[in-house]
Amino acid sequence: MAIRKQYLKTKPYCKVTFRLDKQSAGNARQVAVAGDFNAWEGTQTPMKPLKSGDFSVTVDLLKGREYQYRFVIDGRHWVTDRTADKQVYCDFAQGENAVVVV
């Protein structure tokens, strides 16, 4: 799992690349990222499988904010990114959400 950020000098957003490694994805057929930037829709932001077995997607997020998210594996397993900028407890999920700070 890893996050990469590319800040654009002339734009009000940051290109954030979310990556779920092969070990964490297991035998996943589909992986998506869901968060407060896409209304927690588990299918709206699908990640592309890479030759390495990892999954990746790049999303444009407005600068100066924090966004909570989780990975959704095969539409039913919600996984917290332990390499995120931080984690916060979520009563609804009864667990921790990952947070990316842009």
C-alpha positions in Angstrom: 0.0 0.0 0.0 1.3 3.4 -0.8 0.1 6.9 -1.7 1.9 9.2 -4.2 1.0 12.9 -4.4 1.8 15.2 -7.4 1.0 18.8 -6.6 0.2 21.0 -9.7 1.4 24.6 -9.4 -1.2 26.0 -11.7 -4.2 23.9 -10.5 -6.2 23.9 -7.2 -5.9 20.1 -6.9 -3.3 17.4 -6.3 -3.1 14.1 -8.3 -3.1 11.4 -5.7 -2.2 7.9 -6.7 -3.5 5.1 -4.4 -1.8 1.7 -4.6 -2.8 -1.6 -3.0 0.0 -4.1 -3.0 -0.4 -7.7 -4.2 0.1 -9.1 -0.7 -2.7 -7.0 0.7 -5.0 -7.6 -2.3 -4.6 -11.4 -2.1 -6.5 -13.1 -4.9 -8.7 -10.1 -5.5 -10.5 -9.9 -8.9 -11.5 -6.2 -8.4 -10.3 -3.4 -6.1 -11.7 0.1 -5.8 -11.0 3.0 -3.5 -14.0 4.5 -1.7 -13.9 7.7 0.4 -15.5 10.9 1.2 -14.3 12.2 -2.1 -16.6 9.9 -4.0 -19.5 9.5 -1.5 -18.1 6.2 -0.2 -19.2 4.4 -3.4 -17.4 1.1 -3.4 -17.5 0.8 -7.2 -17.2 4.4 -8.5 -13.4 4.5 -8.4 -12.1 1.2 -9.7 -8.4 0.5 -9.5 -6.4 -1.0 -12.4 -4.6 -4.3 -11.9 -0.8 -4.0 -12.6 1.5 -6.7 -14.0 3.1 -6.9 -10.5 -0.3 -7.9 -9.0 -0.7 -4.5 -7.3 -3.8 -2.3 -8.0 -3.6 1.4 -8.7 -5.7 4.5 -9.5 -5.0 8.2 -9.6 -7.6 10.7 -8.4 -7.6 14.6 -8.5 -8.3 15.9 -5.0 -8.6 19.6 -3.9 -5.6 20.9 -2.1 -5.7 21.9 1.6 -8.0 19.2 2.7 -8.0 15.8 4.4 -9.9 12.8 2.8 -10.9 9.6 4.5 -10.9 6.4 2.4 -10.6 2.6 2.4 -9.9 0.0 -0.3 -12.8 -2.2 -1.3 -11.8 -5.7 -2.4 -14.2 -7.7 -4.6 -17.1 -5.4 -3.5 -17.2 -6.7 0.1 -13.9 -6.5 2.0 -13.1 -3.0 3.2 -9.4 -2.6 4.0 -7.7 0.3 5.8 -4.5 1.6 4.2 -1.9 1.4 7.0 0.6 3.5 5.0 -1.8 6.4 4.8 -0.9 9.8 6.3 -2.9 8.9 9.3 -5.9 6.9 10.5 -9.1 8.0 12.3 -11.7 5.9 14.1 -15.1 5.7 12.3 -18.2 4.8 14.4 -20.1 3.8 11.3 -17.5 1.3 10.2 -16.5 0.4 13.7 -12.9 0.6 12.7 -10.3 2.9 11.3 -10.4 4.8 8.0 -7.2 5.9 6.3 -6.6 9.6 5.7 -4.7 11.3 2.9 -3.7 14.9 3.6 -3.4 17.1 0.5 
